[in-house]
Amino acid sequence: MQNYRSIIGSVLFIFILAHSINAQNKYIGVKNCTMCHKTDKQGKQLDIWKNSEHSKAYITLTTKKADEIAKAKGLKKPAAESPECLECHVSGYGIDAKFLDKNFDYKDGVQCETCHGAGSEYKTLQIMKDRKKAVAAGMREFKDTAAIEKFCKTCHNEKSPSYKEFKFNERWEKIKHPVPTK
C-alpha cells in the first residue's frame, strides 16, 4: 500500500508540475522562433509561414474590405479592433498581458504559437532537440492529421463571415512544415 501511495504521489507531483510550468509559459512571438526555424536543416519552416496567409492574417483585418464585412455583421468596431475577428486572426488575442513576452506582437498574425502553444519554456535549443522535453515544457503535440484538422477548424469554420469550404488536405499541403528526414 505504501508503494502504491508513493507512486500516486509521484504521478500527482509530475502532473501538477507540468501544469504549473505550462500555466506560466509566455507567448514569445515568431521573431523568437526565427533563428532556428529558418535553416534548410529545419525545412525552412519560417519561409513556409512567411509565405502563408497565416502571416498576413492580421493585415487582412486592416483592409477596407474587412471593415465592410465587420460592419455588415453588425460589429461596432473596425475589423482590426473587433474581438470576433481578432480571436482567429492573431496569436495571443485575449491572453493576459503578463503571459506575453515584451517583444511579442500580435500584429504578426497567426504565429507559430497559435498551433504549438506559448513557447517561453520550450524555446531553447537544448529542449527543442528532445521532442519529449519540448512537449513536457508546453509545446502542443498533435497525435495525427485528424487532430491537426480538428484544431484548424476552431477558426476555419462557418462562424467566419468570409468562410469558404475548408479543404483541409489542400490547405495542409500549403502550411505543413516538417523537419526534413536525413
TORVOBA-527699 format. One record per residue: residue in three letters; chain; x, y, z of N, C-alpha, C, CB in turn. Coordinates in steps of 0.1 Angstrom, whole numbers. Glycine has a CB too. Example, Ala and Ser with C-alpha at 12.3 -4.5 7.8 and 13.67 -1.06 7.14 Angstrom:
<rs>
    aa   ch     n_X     n_Y     n_Z    ca_X    ca_Y    ca_Z     c_X     c_Y     c_Z    cb_X    cb_Y    cb_Z
   ala    A     132     -57      78     123     -45      78     132     -33      78     113     -45      90
   ser    A     128     -22      71     137     -11      71     129       0      79     141      -6      57
</rs>
This chain:
<rs>
    aa   ch     n_X     n_Y     n_Z    ca_X    ca_Y    ca_Z     c_X     c_Y     c_Z    cb_X    cb_Y    cb_Z
   met    A       8     -12       0       0       0       0       9      13       0      -9       0      12
   gln    A      19      12       8      28      24       8      35      27      -5      39      22      19
   asn    A      39      16     -12      45      18     -25      35      24     -35      50       4     -31
   tyr    A      22      20     -35      12      25     -43      10      40     -40      -2      17     -40
   arg    A       9      44     -28       8      58     -24      20      66     -29       6      60      -9
   ser    A      31      60     -28      43      67     -33      42      70     -48      56      59     -30
   ile    A      38      60     -55      37      61     -70      26      72     -73      33      47     -76
   ile    A      15      71     -67       4      80     -69       9      94     -66      -9      77     -60
   gly    A      16      96     -55      21     109     -51      31     114     -61      28     108     -37
   ser    A      39     106     -66      49     110     -77      42     114     -89      59      99     -80
   val    A      32     106     -94      25     110    -106      17     123    -104      14      98    -109
   leu    A      11     125     -92       4     137     -89      14     149     -89      -3     136     -76
   phe    A      25     147     -84      35     158     -84      39     162     -98      48     154     -75
   ile    A      42     152    -106      46     154    -120      35     161    -128      50     141    -127
   phe    A      22     157    -125      11     163    -132       9     178    -128      -2     155    -128
   ile    A      10     181    -115       9     194    -110      21     203    -116       9     195     -95
   leu    A      33     197    -115      45     204    -120      43     208    -135      57     196    -118
   ala    A      39     198    -143      37     200    -157      27     211    -160      33     187    -165
   his    A      16     211    -153       5     221    -155      10     235    -150      -7     217    -148
   ser    A      18     235    -139      22     248    -134      32     254    -144      28     247    -120
   ile    A      41     246    -150      50     250    -160      43     256    -172      60     239    -164
   asn    A      33     248    -177      26     252    -189      17     265    -186      17     241    -193
   ala    A      12     266    -173       4     278    -170      13     290    -170      -2     275    -156
   gln    A      26     289    -168      35     301    -167      41     304    -181      45     298    -157
   asn    A      39     296    -191      45     299    -204      40     312    -209      42     288    -214
   lys    A      49     319    -215      46     332    -222      47     330    -237      55     343    -217
   tyr    A      39     338    -244      39     338    -258      51     347    -262      26     344    -265
   ile    A      61     342    -269      73     349    -272      73     355    -286      85     340    -271
   gly    A      64     350    -295      63     356    -308      72     350    -319      66     371    -308
   val    A      68     351    -331      75     345    -342      90     349    -343      68     347    -355
   lys    A      92     361    -340     106     366    -341     116     358    -333     107     381    -337
   asn    A     111     353    -322     120     344    -313     121     330    -318     114     344    -299
   cys    A     113     326    -328     114     313    -334     123     313    -346     100     308    -337
   thr    A     125     325    -352     132     326    -365     146     320    -365     132     340    -369
   met    A     154     323    -355     168     319    -356     170     304    -358     175     323    -343
   cys    A     162     296    -353     163     281    -355     155     276    -366     160     274    -342
   his    A     144     282    -370     135     276    -379     135     282    -393     121     277    -374
   lys    A     147     288    -397     148     294    -410     158     286    -418     152     308    -409
   thr    A     165     276    -413     175     269    -420     170     258    -428     185     264    -410
   asp    A     178     254    -438     175     242    -446     173     229    -437     186     239    -457
   lys    A     182     228    -427     182     217    -418     168     216    -411     193     218    -407
   gln    A     161     227    -409     148     227    -402     137     228    -412     147     239    -392
   gly    A     140     227    -425     130     227    -435     124     241    -439     118     218    -431
   lys    A     132     251    -436     128     265    -439     114     268    -434     130     268    -454
   gln    A     111     263    -422      98     265    -417      93     279    -416      97     259    -403
   leu    A     103     288    -413      99     303    -413      94     308    -426     111     311    -408
   asp    A     101     303    -437      97     308    -450      83     302    -454     107     303    -461
   ile    A      80     290    -449      67     285    -452      56     293    -445      66     270    -447
   trp    A      59     297    -433      50     306    -425      49     319    -432      54     307    -411
   lys    A      60     326    -435      60     339    -441      52     339    -454      74     343    -444
   asn    A      53     329    -462      46     328    -475      31     323    -473      53     319    -484
   ser    A      27     322    -461      13     317    -459       4     328    -456      13     306    -447
   glu    A      -9     325    -456     -19     335    -453     -19     337    -437     -33     330    -457
   his    A     -14     328    -430     -13     330    -415      -5     342    -412      -7     317    -409
   ser    A       6     344    -419      15     355    -415       8     369    -419      28     354    -423
   lys    A      -2     368    -427      -9     380    -432     -22     382    -425     -10     381    -447
   ala    A     -26     373    -416     -39     373    -410     -43     386    -404     -40     362    -400
   tyr    A     -34     392    -396     -38     405    -390     -39     416    -401     -27     409    -380
   ile    A     -30     416    -410     -30     426    -421     -44     426    -428     -19     424    -431
   thr    A     -49     414    -430     -62     414    -438     -73     421    -430     -67     399    -440
   leu    A     -72     422    -417     -82     429    -409     -81     444    -410     -80     425    -394
   thr    A     -70     449    -415     -68     463    -416     -73     469    -430     -53     467    -415
   thr    A     -79     460    -438     -83     465    -451     -97     470    -451     -82     453    -461
   lys    A    -101     478    -461    -114     484    -462    -124     472    -463    -115     493    -475
   lys    A    -121     462    -471    -130     450    -473    -133     444    -459    -124     440    -482
   ala    A    -123     442    -451    -125     436    -437    -135     445    -429    -112     434    -430
   asp    A    -133     458    -430    -142     467    -422    -156     467    -428    -136     482    -423
   glu    A    -157     465    -441    -171     464    -447    -178     451    -442    -170     464    -462
   ile    A    -170     440    -441    -176     427    -436    -179     429    -421    -165     416    -438
   ala    A    -171     435    -414    -174     437    -399    -186     445    -397    -162     444    -392
   lys    A    -188     456    -405    -199     464    -404    -212     457    -408    -198     477    -413
   ala    A    -211     449    -419    -222     441    -424    -227     431    -413    -219     434    -437
   lys    A    -217     426    -405    -220     416    -395    -225     423    -382    -208     408    -392
   gly    A    -226     436    -382    -231     443    -370    -221     446    -360    -242     436    -364
   leu    A    -208     445    -363    -197     448    -354    -196     463    -352    -184     442    -358
   lys    A    -194     468    -340    -193     482    -337    -179     488    -340    -197     484    -323
   lys    A    -169     480    -341    -156     485    -342    -150     480    -356    -146     480    -331
   pro    A    -139     486    -361    -133     481    -373    -128     467    -371    -121     490    -377
   ala    A    -126     459    -381    -122     445    -380    -110     443    -372    -120     439    -394
   ala    A    -100     452    -373     -87     451    -366     -88     454    -351     -77     460    -373
   glu    A    -100     458    -347    -102     461    -333    -113     452    -327    -106     475    -331
   ser    A    -119     444    -335    -131     436    -331    -127     422    -325    -141     434    -342
   pro    A    -130     419    -313    -127     406    -307    -131     394    -316    -133     405    -293
   glu    A    -143     396    -322    -148     385    -331    -139     382    -342    -162     389    -336
   cys    A    -131     391    -347    -122     389    -358    -108     385    -352    -121     402    -366
   leu    A    -104     393    -342     -90     391    -337     -88     377    -331     -88     401    -326
   glu    A     -99     371    -326     -97     358    -319     -91     347    -329    -110     353    -314
   cys    A     -93     349    -342     -87     339    -352     -76     345    -360     -98     334    -361
   his    A     -75     358    -360     -65     365    -369     -52     368    -363     -71     377    -375
   val    A     -51     366    -350     -38     369    -343     -35     358    -332     -38     383    -336
   ser    A     -23     356    -330     -19     348    -319     -19     356    -306      -4     342    -321
   gly    A     -23     349    -295     -23     356    -282     -34     365    -279     -10     363    -281
   tyr    A     -44     366    -288     -55     375    -285     -63     371    -273     -65     376    -297
   gly    A     -66     380    -264     -73     377    -252     -65     372    -241     -84     368    -255
   ile    A     -52     370    -243     -43     364    -233     -39     376    -223     -31     358    -239
   asp    A     -39     373    -210     -35     383    -201     -20     388    -205     -35     377    -186
   ala    A     -18     401    -204      -6     407    -209       6     401    -201      -6     422    -207
   lys    A       4     396    -189      16     390    -182      21     377    -188      12     388    -167
   phe    A      13     372    -197      17     359    -204      22     362    -219       5     350    -205
   leu    A      25     375    -221      30     379    -234      44     385    -232      21     390    -241
   asp    A      54     380    -239      67     385    -238      68     400    -243      77     376    -246
   lys    A      77     407    -237      77     422    -241      79     424    -256      89     428    -233
   asn    A      85     414    -263      87     416    -277      76     409    -286     100     409    -281
   phe    A      66     403    -279      55     397    -287      47     408    -293      46     389    -277
   asp    A      43     405    -306      35     415    -314      24     407    -321      44     423    -324
   tyr    A      11     409    -316       0     402    -322      -2     406    -336     -12     405    -314
   lys    A       4     417    -341       2     422    -355      10     413    -364       7     436    -356
   asp    A      18     403    -359      24     393    -367      15     382    -372      36     387    -360
   gly    A       2     384    -368      -8     374    -373      -8     361    -366      -5     372    -388
   val    A     -12     351    -373     -13     337    -368       1     332    -368     -23     328    -376
   gln    A       7     332    -356      21     328    -355      23     313    -350      28     337    -345
   cys    A      35     309    -349      39     296    -345      31     291    -333      54     295    -342
   glu    A      30     300    -323      24     296    -310       9     294    -310      28     306    -300
   thr    A       3     298    -321     -12     296    -322     -14     281    -322     -18     302    -335
   cys    A      -6     274    -329      -7     259    -330       2     252    -320      -4     254    -344
   his    A      14     257    -318      24     250    -310      23     253    -295      37     252    -315
   gly    A      16     263    -291      15     267    -277      25     277    -273      16     255    -268
   ala    A      23     285    -263      32     295    -258      46     289    -256      27     301    -245
   gly    A      56     296    -261      69     289    -262      80     293    -253      74     292    -275
   ser    A      77     301    -243      88     305    -234      96     294    -227      83     315    -224
   glu    A      89     283    -224      96     273    -217     102     261    -226      86     266    -207
   tyr    A      99     262    -238     104     251    -247     113     257    -258      93     243    -253
   lys    A     115     270    -258     122     277    -269     137     274    -270     120     291    -268
   thr    A     143     269    -260     158     267    -260     162     255    -269     164     266    -246
   leu    A     173     256    -275     178     245    -284     179     232    -276     192     249    -290
   gln    A     184     233    -264     185     221    -256     172     213    -254     191     224    -242
   ile    A     161     221    -252     148     215    -250     142     211    -264     138     224    -243
   met    A     144     219    -274     138     216    -287     144     204    -294     139     229    -296
   lys    A     156     201    -290     163     189    -296     157     176    -291     178     189    -293
   asp    A     149     177    -280     143     165    -275     128     167    -274     148     162    -260
   arg    A     121     161    -284     106     163    -285      99     161    -272     101     154    -296
   lys    A     102     150    -265      96     147    -252      97     159    -242     101     134    -246
   lys    A     109     164    -242     112     176    -233     104     188    -237     127     179    -232
   ala    A     103     190    -250      96     202    -255      81     201    -252      98     203    -271
   val    A      75     189    -254      61     187    -251      59     188    -236      57     173    -255
   ala    A      68     183    -228      67     184    -213      67     199    -209      77     176    -206
   ala    A      75     207    -217      76     221    -213      65     230    -219      90     226    -218
   gly    A      55     223    -226      44     231    -230      41     231    -245      45     244    -226
   met    A      50     225    -253      48     225    -268      36     216    -271      60     221    -276
   arg    A      26     221    -278      15     213    -281      19     202    -292       3     222    -287
   glu    A      14     190    -289      17     179    -298       4     174    -304      25     168    -291
   phe    A       4     172    -317      -8     166    -323      -5     152    -327     -12     174    -336
   lys    A     -14     143    -323     -11     129    -325     -12     124    -339     -21     121    -317
   asp    A     -20     131    -347     -22     127    -361     -28     139    -369     -30     114    -362
   thr    A     -30     137    -382     -35     148    -390     -50     150    -387     -34     144    -405
   ala    A     -57     140    -382     -71     143    -378     -71     153    -366     -78     129    -373
   ala    A     -62     152    -357     -61     162    -346     -58     175    -351     -51     157    -335
   ile    A     -49     176    -361     -45     189    -367     -57     195    -374     -33     187    -377
   glu    A     -64     187    -381     -76     192    -388     -86     198    -378     -82     181    -397
   lys    A     -89     190    -368     -98     195    -358     -94     208    -352    -100     184    -346
   phe    A     -81     210    -349     -76     222    -343     -78     234    -354     -61     221    -339
   cys    A     -74     231    -366     -76     241    -377     -90     246    -378     -71     236    -390
   lys    A     -99     237    -376    -114     241    -377    -119     249    -365    -122     228    -379
   thr    A    -111     251    -355    -115     260    -345    -116     275    -350    -106     260    -333
   cys    A    -109     278    -361    -110     291    -368    -116     289    -382     -97     297    -369
   his    A    -112     279    -389    -116     277    -403    -130     270    -402    -106     269    -411
   asn    A    -140     277    -400    -154     271    -398    -164     281    -403    -156     267    -384
   glu    A    -177     277    -402    -188     285    -407    -190     298    -399    -201     277    -407
   lys    A    -184     299    -387    -186     311    -379    -179     323    -386    -179     309    -365
   ser    A    -169     320    -394    -162     331    -401    -171     337    -411    -149     325    -408
   pro    A    -172     351    -412    -181     357    -421    -177     356    -436    -182     372    -418
   ser    A    -164     352    -438    -159     350    -452    -156     335    -454    -147     359    -455
   tyr    A    -163     326    -447    -160     312    -448    -162     307    -462    -169     304    -438
   lys    A    -152     299    -466    -154     291    -479    -151     276    -474    -144     295    -490
   glu    A    -156     267    -481    -154     253    -477    -139     251    -474    -158     243    -489
   phe    A    -137     245    -462    -123     243    -457    -119     229    -462    -123     244    -442
   lys    A    -110     229    -472    -105     216    -477     -91     214    -470    -103     217    -493
   phe    A     -92     207    -459     -81     205    -450     -68     200    -458     -84     196    -439
   asn    A     -70     189    -466     -58     183    -472     -51     193    -481     -62     171    -480
   glu    A     -59     201    -489     -53     211    -497     -46     222    -489     -64     218    -506
   arg    A     -52     227    -479     -47     237    -471     -34     232    -463     -57     243    -461
   trp    A     -35     220    -458     -24     215    -450     -12     213    -459     -28     201    -445
   glu    A     -13     210    -472      -2     209    -481       6     222    -482      -6     204    -495
   lys    A      -2     233    -480       4     246    -482      12     251    -469      -6     256    -485
   ile    A       7     246    -457      13     251    -445      21     241    -437       1     256    -436
   lys    A      20     228    -440      28     218    -432      42     221    -433      25     203    -437
   his    A      50     218    -423      64     222    -422      72     212    -414      64     236    -415
   pro    A      73     200    -419      81     190    -411      96     193    -412      78     176    -417
   val    A     103     188    -402     117     188    -403     122     177    -412     124     186    -388
   pro    A     130     181    -422     134     170    -432     141     158    -425     143     176    -443
   thr    A     138     147    -430     145     135    -425     158     134    -433     136     122    -427
   lys    A     168     129    -426     181     128    -432     183     117    -442     192     127    -422
</rs>
